[in-house]
Amino acid sequence: METTCHRCHQTVLAENCYCPSCGLPQLVCATDSSAGQALSEPWDGVVRDASSIHWKPAMSASLKLAIPVGVLCTLLSPLGMSGLFWMAAAATWTVSLYLRSQKPAWITVGAGARIGLVTGLLGGWLAFAANGGLLFARRYLLHQSSQIDASWKEMIEESQQLTARMGFSNAAQIQSQTASMLTPEGHAGYLTFRLFMYAVFMIAFAVAGGALGARMLGRSRQPEL
């Protein structure tokens, strides 16, 4: 097999990597016929875009961690106060599990953040549902409504006293707000807003954990160019 040099247009044999006339390196060279055939065969591999996500393994990894973390990190459990950090760690671990099935085993920070977002949505929704279920069980199944209402009334009264000590002189407005908060609707609205914001913060921490995991793991697994 013969080719033509790109510089001097002289004939170059297939086994020559340099032009015998001008010495220009050739783009394709083969030492024997089998090598030439290997070069002519198309490559069947698929290059994965590091910014893309294969959602089937990503969702599988998210479910493995988001479900237990979301259930455990309720505000009424001992782990509830550290739920934000648990969720960030779960998102980082999710990215690690996802990368074990990927070649090359690295993703961009944006892809890690999206995996963390999915993990946070699952975990935050489950935490919100678990918190609501526990409050319902305490009030109606365990018959602790009197204790819950007493604690709520005490907290509102302490807040009213603190507001008065801070110098707010509009006593009528304070009393009106206190009366509205003591109603069942006010109590339910406050708890719903609190649980919703807790879920939002869990999602934010999960996004940060996923992005951090992608960045940390990408440093050691990203191929050198």
C-alpha positions in Angstrom: 0.0 0.0 0.0 1.4 3.4 -1.0 0.4 6.9 0.0 1.5 10.4 -1.0 3.5 12.8 1.3 1.4 15.8 2.2 4.4 18.2 1.8 6.4 17.0 -1.2 3.9 14.6 -2.8 6.4 11.9 -3.2 5.4 8.2 -2.8 5.6 6.9 0.7 5.2 3.2 1.5 2.6 2.2 4.2 5.3 0.9 6.6 7.2 4.2 6.5 6.3 6.7 9.3 8.4 9.4 7.7 8.7 10.6 4.1 12.0 9.3 2.6 12.3 12.5 0.6 11.6 15.4 3.0 11.3 13.6 6.3 7.7 14.8 7.1 6.0 12.5 9.7 3.0 10.8 8.1 -0.4 10.9 9.8 -1.0 7.1 9.3 1.6 4.4 9.2 1.6 0.7 9.5 4.4 -1.8 10.1 2.6 -4.7 8.4 -0.6 -5.5 6.6 -2.4 -6.6 9.8 -1.7 -3.3 11.4 -3.1 -1.5 8.4 -6.2 -3.6 8.6 -6.6 -2.8 12.3 -6.4 0.9 11.5 -9.1 0.7 8.9 -11.6 -1.0 11.2 -14.0 1.4 12.9 -13.9 1.9 16.7 -17.0 0.6 18.4 -16.5 2.4 21.7 -18.7 5.2 22.8 -17.2 8.3 24.4 -19.5 9.4 27.3 -20.0 13.1 27.8 -19.0 13.9 31.4 -21.7 16.5 31.7 -24.4 14.0 30.8 -26.1 11.6 33.2 -27.4 8.1 32.8 -30.4 8.5 34.9 -31.2 4.8 35.4 -28.1 4.1 37.5 -28.3 7.6 39.0 -31.8 7.1 40.2 -30.9 3.7 41.6 -28.1 5.2 43.6 -30.3 8.1 44.8 -33.0 5.8 46.0 -30.6 3.6 48.0 -29.6 6.6 50.1 -32.3 9.2 49.9 -35.0 6.9 51.3 -33.3 6.0 54.6 -31.8 9.4 55.1 -35.1 11.1 54.5 -36.9 8.9 56.9 -34.3 9.1 59.6 -33.8 12.9 59.4 -37.1 13.9 60.8 -37.3 16.8 63.2 -38.8 14.5 65.9 -35.9 12.0 65.8 -32.5 12.4 67.5 -30.9 12.6 64.0 -33.2 15.3 62.9 -31.1 18.3 64.0 -28.2 17.0 61.9 -30.4 16.1 58.9 -28.9 18.8 56.6 -25.4 17.3 57.0 -26.7 13.8 56.6 -28.4 14.8 53.3 -25.2 16.4 52.0 -23.2 13.3 52.8 -25.9 11.1 51.2 -25.6 13.2 48.0 -21.8 12.8 47.9 -22.1 9.1 48.5 -24.7 8.9 45.7 -22.3 10.5 43.2 -19.7 8.0 44.3 -22.0 5.0 43.8 -23.0 6.4 40.4 -19.4 6.8 39.2 -18.6 3.2 39.9 -20.7 2.1 37.0 -19.4 4.8 34.6 -16.5 4.8 32.2 -14.7 7.1 32.4 -15.4 7.3 36.1 -15.8 11.1 36.5 -18.4 13.7 35.9 -18.6 17.5 35.9 -19.6 19.6 38.9 -22.8 20.5 37.2 -23.7 16.8 36.7 -22.9 16.1 40.3 -25.2 18.9 41.4 -28.1 17.6 39.3 -27.6 14.1 40.9 -27.6 15.8 44.3 -30.8 17.7 43.4 -32.6 14.5 42.7 -31.3 13.0 45.9 -32.4 16.1 47.8 -35.9 16.1 46.3 -36.4 12.5 47.2 -35.0 12.9 50.7 -36.7 16.2 51.4 -40.1 14.9 50.3 -39.7 11.8 52.4 -38.6 13.9 55.4 -41.6 16.2 55.0 -44.0 13.2 54.8 -42.3 11.5 57.7 -42.6 14.6 59.9 -46.2 15.1 59.0 -46.9 11.4 59.7 -45.3 11.6 63.1 -47.2 14.7 64.1 -50.4 13.1 63.0 -49.6 10.0 65.0 -48.7 11.9 68.1 -51.9 14.0 68.0 -54.5 11.4 67.0 -53.1 8.0 67.6 -51.0 8.6 70.7 -53.5 11.2 72.1 -50.8 13.8 72.9 -52.7 16.7 71.5 -52.9 18.4 75.0 -49.2 18.2 75.4 -48.6 19.6 71.9 -50.9 22.5 72.4 -49.5 23.3 75.8 -46.0 23.4 74.4 -47.1 25.5 71.5 -48.9 28.0 73.8 -45.9 28.2 76.0 -43.6 29.0 73.0 -46.0 31.7 71.8 -46.2 33.3 75.2 -42.4 33.4 75.5 -42.2 34.9 72.0 -44.7 37.6 73.0 -42.8 38.4 76.2 -39.6 38.7 74.2 -41.3 41.0 71.7 -42.5 43.2 74.5 -39.0 43.4 76.0 -37.5 44.5 72.7 -39.6 47.6 72.8 -42.4 47.1 70.3 -45.2 49.4 71.6 -48.1 48.2 69.4 -49.6 45.9 72.0 -52.9 45.5 70.0 -51.1 44.2 67.0 -49.0 41.8 69.1 -52.1 40.4 70.8 -53.8 40.0 67.5 -50.9 38.1 66.0 -50.7 36.0 69.2 -54.4 35.1 69.0 -54.1 34.1 65.4 -51.1 31.9 66.1 -52.9 30.1 68.9 -55.7 29.0 66.6 -55.5 25.5 65.1 -55.0 27.0 61.6 -52.2 29.2 62.8 -50.4 26.3 64.5 -50.9 24.1 61.4 -49.6 26.8 59.1 -46.5 27.4 61.2 -45.6 23.7 61.3 -46.2 23.3 57.6 -44.0 26.3 56.7 -41.3 25.0 59.1 -41.3 21.5 57.6 -41.3 23.0 54.0 -38.3 25.2 54.7 -36.5 22.3 56.3 -37.1 20.3 53.2 -35.8 23.2 51.0 -32.6 23.4 53.0 -32.1 19.7 52.7 -32.4 20.0 48.9 -29.9 22.9 49.0 -27.4 20.9 51.1 -27.9 17.9 48.8 -27.0 19.9 45.7 -23.9 21.2 47.4 -22.9 17.7 48.5 -23.4 16.3 45.0 -21.3 19.1 43.4 -18.6 18.7 46.0 -18.5 14.9 45.5 -18.2 15.3 41.7 -15.3 17.8 42.2 -13.4 15.7 44.8 -13.8 12.4 42.9 -13.1 14.1 39.5 -9.7 15.2 40.6 -8.5 11.7 41.1 -10.4 10.0 38.2 -10.4 12.6 35.4 -8.2 11.4 32.6 -5.1 13.4 31.7 -5.2 15.1 28.3 
